[in-house]
């Protein structure tokens, strides 16, 4: 009898699929780390946790320990996976679960210690390609430096989309050596951000040279990404103005803006510090390949 009870407890502790019926407990867990969970919270609240066809729907899964939810992940149709766990041990079994999904994610995003545990503890289940280590930085509504220049930056428009996609692909190739997701995914994400007024760019002589976009959940927080300036236009303050203008816009509806920056990208880190961002955690992005 005790053996049966133990087997049942082990089964309950495994990662299992989550749905809209679990939204309250998922929201409560993710709220423990709001600054790193904006994407998960946004997609869960806006698009739901049940299967759907948009790029922002996905498969949600979680693990309970002693009956309490301690880890959550989601593989979105766009090809990215975001995860959160209360501690490193809570992700035990996640790699096995993800490896059994119909489609593997192209990249995994999460707290560095959790991402490392995911790949290093169960190396036969998921194979990581390039692993980028970053700083998670946050700008709060009362921390923007007053002397930041935003001249020249403007909201992105629908007619800018082709140029924005081109810049996005360039950014991904520069970071990974290749685009980790396909062009369709980049286009769908950018089109949504542009349509919601959460994308800014800067032009010089009629050519877009710098851009930044965000995912924002009203009254919760914003996640800024896609910050990129053409290599031949760097060192002139374009990124600073573009990012600062977008952040001021985002902070009108959310209490903070979070972003990640490569630990070795000292120029970008200086830009963010100049605007008012401060580091709050260590982050990682890992490229996934089939085992």
ABEGO torsion letter per residue (X at the ends): XAAAAAAAAAAAABBBBBBAAAAAAAAAAAAABAAAAAAAAAAAAAAEABBBABAABBBBBBBBBGGBBABBBBBBAAGBBBBBBABAAAABGAAAAAAABABBBABBBEBAAAAAAAAAABAAABBBBBBBBBBBBBBBAAABBAABBABGBBBBBAAAAAAAAAAAAAAAAAAAGBBABBAAAAAAAAAAAAAAGABBBBBBGGBBABBBBBBBBBGAEBBBBGBBBBAAABGAGAAAAAAAAAAAAAAAABABBBBBBBAABAAAAAAAAAAGBBBABBBBBBBBBBX
